[in-house]
Amino acid sequence: MIEVDRRMIENYQISVLQMMEHAGENLARLIQRFTKNLDSNAILLLCGNGHNGGGGLVCARFLINWGYDVCVVTTGNPVRRKAVTSRHYETLRRMGATLLHFDPIRFPDLLDHSDLVVDAMIGYGLVGDLSPELETILSALQNRSELTVVSLDAPSGLDVSGGTSSQTVQAKATLTLALPKLGIVLEANRSVVGELYLADIGVPPSLYAEMGIDVPLLFRKSSILLRNESGKFADLELSN
């Protein structure tokens, strides 16, 4: 997927900004589905500094536009925030969105007042061990097992290449992007990944063909697919 992203940018002139927009909107559509039967619509989004966090910020923008009660908590050192992610952050700031940086003292109270948590902290870019900040967040989420957590691309902390992960977000559902990564589809990680959804981010079929990857036309009828019990991805009905 790293190579797919590189070719999209360099060979097809499809920017990271465009890919984030697709990812974030599809995530927001999935959140709509999970909040249909909630009494209130308080959504807490946890967004990292990388491109995964940027997708979460796009999701926040759509949810705010649709009338949800949204709180965004950013993680990591803001100085290290990717430039394109910063653009989405600035958009939210200009919209008057609730933007907080992670505070270990305040975080448990934020969880108590949230109906659903979006995990957009780390995608497939996990390198090395989790930071102490992320370890604190994961521990707090594990202590709120009743909360629905939806992860973008991969549950934060999961080794998507198929290795073992010592500490990982326990997601109710994961919306992975373009194609499922190995660590996400392993049976051993099913309880961590939860329901697995696949979202379109606009990868041209010709790109897959150039790489020798045999990929069928996945998103003709729906931009989000759901893995069924047989392990196949099927169209998802998103209407409310």
C-alpha positions in Angstrom: 0.0 0.0 0.0 3.0 2.3 0.5 3.9 1.7 -3.1 0.2 2.2 -4.2 0.2 5.6 -2.5 3.5 6.6 -4.0 2.3 5.7 -7.6 -1.0 7.5 -7.1 0.9 10.7 -6.1 3.8 10.6 -8.6 2.3 8.7 -11.6 -1.3 9.7 -11.5 -1.2 13.2 -9.8 -3.7 12.1 -7.2 -2.8 14.1 -4.1 -2.7 13.0 -0.5 -5.3 15.8 0.0 -7.7 14.0 -2.4 -7.1 10.6 -0.8 -7.7 12.1 2.7 -11.0 13.6 1.5 -12.2 10.2 0.2 -11.1 8.4 3.4 -12.6 11.0 5.7 -16.0 11.3 3.9 -16.4 7.5 3.8 -15.5 7.3 7.5 -18.2 9.9 8.3 -20.7 7.9 6.3 -19.9 4.8 8.3 -20.2 6.8 11.6 -23.7 7.8 10.5 -24.6 4.1 10.3 -23.2 3.4 13.8 -25.1 6.4 15.4 -28.5 5.8 13.9 -29.9 4.4 17.2 -28.0 6.6 19.7 -29.9 9.0 21.9 -27.3 11.7 21.3 -24.6 12.3 18.8 -21.4 13.1 20.8 -18.5 11.9 18.8 -14.9 12.0 20.1 -12.2 11.9 17.3 -8.6 11.0 18.2 -6.4 12.3 15.5 -2.6 11.8 15.1 -0.1 14.0 13.2 0.1 11.9 10.1 -2.1 11.2 7.1 -4.4 8.9 9.2 -5.1 11.8 11.5 -5.8 14.0 8.4 -8.5 11.5 7.4 -10.0 11.8 10.9 -10.1 15.6 10.6 -11.9 15.4 7.3 -14.4 13.0 9.0 -14.9 15.6 11.8 -15.6 18.3 9.2 -18.4 16.3 7.6 -19.9 15.2 10.9 -20.0 18.9 12.1 -21.6 19.9 8.9 -24.3 17.2 9.5 -25.0 18.5 13.0 -23.1 16.1 15.2 -21.6 17.1 18.5 -17.9 16.7 17.7 -14.8 17.0 19.8 -11.4 16.5 18.2 -8.4 15.5 20.4 -5.0 15.6 18.7 -2.1 13.5 19.7 1.7 13.9 19.4 3.8 17.1 19.1 1.9 19.6 16.8 5.2 20.7 15.4 5.5 17.3 13.7 2.0 17.4 12.1 2.1 16.7 8.4 1.5 19.8 6.2 -1.6 18.4 4.5 -3.0 17.3 7.9 -2.4 20.8 9.2 -4.5 22.2 6.4 -7.5 20.1 7.5 -6.8 21.2 11.1 -6.8 24.8 10.1 -10.1 24.4 8.3 -11.7 23.0 11.5 -10.2 25.9 13.5 -11.8 28.4 11.2 -15.1 26.6 11.5 -15.0 27.0 15.3 -14.7 23.3 15.9 -13.8 22.0 19.4 -10.1 21.2 19.1 -8.2 19.9 22.1 -4.7 18.5 22.6 -4.5 15.3 24.6 -4.6 15.9 28.3 -4.4 12.8 30.5 -6.3 14.5 33.3 -9.2 15.6 31.2 -9.3 12.6 28.8 -11.4 10.2 31.0 -14.1 12.8 31.4 -14.2 13.3 27.6 -14.7 9.5 27.2 -17.5 9.6 29.8 -19.4 12.2 27.7 -18.9 10.5 24.3 -21.3 8.1 22.5 -18.7 6.9 20.0 -14.9 7.2 19.6 -13.1 7.5 16.2 -9.5 6.2 16.3 -7.5 8.1 13.6 -4.2 8.1 15.4 -2.0 5.6 13.5 -2.7 3.9 10.1 -0.2 1.6 8.5 2.7 3.8 9.4 3.4 2.4 12.8 7.2 2.2 13.4 8.7 1.0 16.7 6.9 1.1 20.1 4.0 3.2 21.0 4.7 6.5 22.7 3.8 6.9 26.4 1.0 9.2 25.4 -0.6 6.6 23.1 -0.1 3.9 25.7 -2.1 6.1 28.1 -4.9 6.6 25.5 -5.1 2.9 24.7 -5.3 2.0 28.4 -8.1 4.5 29.0 -10.0 3.1 26.0 -9.6 -0.5 27.3 -11.1 0.7 30.6 -14.2 1.9 28.6 -15.0 -1.4 26.8 -18.7 -0.3 26.5 -17.7 2.5 24.2 -18.0 1.9 20.4 -14.6 2.6 18.8 -14.3 2.9 15.0 -10.7 2.8 13.6 -9.6 4.3 10.4 -7.4 2.1 8.2 -6.2 0.0 11.2 -6.7 -0.1 14.9 -3.9 2.1 16.3 -1.0 -0.1 17.5 -1.8 -3.0 15.2 1.1 -4.3 13.1 -0.6 -4.3 9.7 2.2 -6.4 8.1 1.2 -9.4 10.2 3.5 -9.3 13.2 2.4 -9.4 16.8 1.1 -6.3 18.6 1.4 -6.0 22.3 -1.0 -3.1 22.8 -3.7 -2.2 20.3 -7.0 -0.3 20.2 -9.9 -2.8 20.5 -12.2 -1.6 17.7 -15.8 -2.4 17.2 -15.3 -1.7 13.5 -12.4 -0.8 11.2 -12.7 1.0 7.9 -9.6 0.1 6.0 -8.6 1.9 2.8 -8.3 0.7 -0.8 -7.2 -2.9 0.0 -7.1 -4.8 3.3 -3.7 -5.2 4.8 -2.3 -8.5 5.9 -2.4 -7.9 9.7 -6.1 -6.7 9.4 -7.4 -9.9 7.8 -5.6 -12.4 10.0 -8.0 -14.5 12.0 -6.0 -13.9 15.2 -6.7 -10.2 14.9 -10.5 -10.4 14.3 -11.3 -9.5 17.9 -9.1 -6.4 17.6 -10.3 -5.2 14.2 -14.0 -5.9 14.8 -16.3 -5.6 11.8 -14.1 -4.9 8.8 -15.1 -2.4 6.2 -13.3 -1.4 3.0 -13.4 2.1 1.5 -12.7 3.5 -1.9 -10.0 6.2 -2.0 -9.9 6.5 -5.8 -7.1 4.0 -6.8 -7.2 3.6 -10.6 -7.6 0.0 -11.7 -4.7 0.5 -14.1 -2.4 1.2 -11.2 -3.1 -2.2 -9.7 -2.6 -3.8 -13.2 0.8 -2.1 -13.5 1.9 -3.6 -10.2 0.7 -7.1 -11.2 -2.1 -7.1 -8.6 -5.3 -8.8 -9.6 -8.0 -6.6 -8.1 -11.7 -6.9 -9.3 -13.9 -3.8 -9.6 -14.9 -3.4 -6.0 -16.8 -0.2 -5.6 -19.2 0.0 -8.5 -22.3 0.0 -6.4 -21.0 1.3 -3.0 -18.0 3.3 -1.9 -17.9 1.1 1.3 -17.9 -2.7 1.5 -18.4 -5.0 4.5 -16.5 -8.3 5.0 -19.1 -11.0 5.5 -18.9 -14.2 7.4 -17.3 -16.0 4.4 -14.5 -13.4 4.3 -15.7 -11.8 1.1 -16.5 -8.0 0.8 -20.0 -7.1 -0.1 -21.8 -3.8 -0.9 -23.0 -1.9 2.1 -26.3 -0.1 2.2 -25.6 3.3 3.8 -29.0 5.0 3.6 -30.4 6.2 7.0 
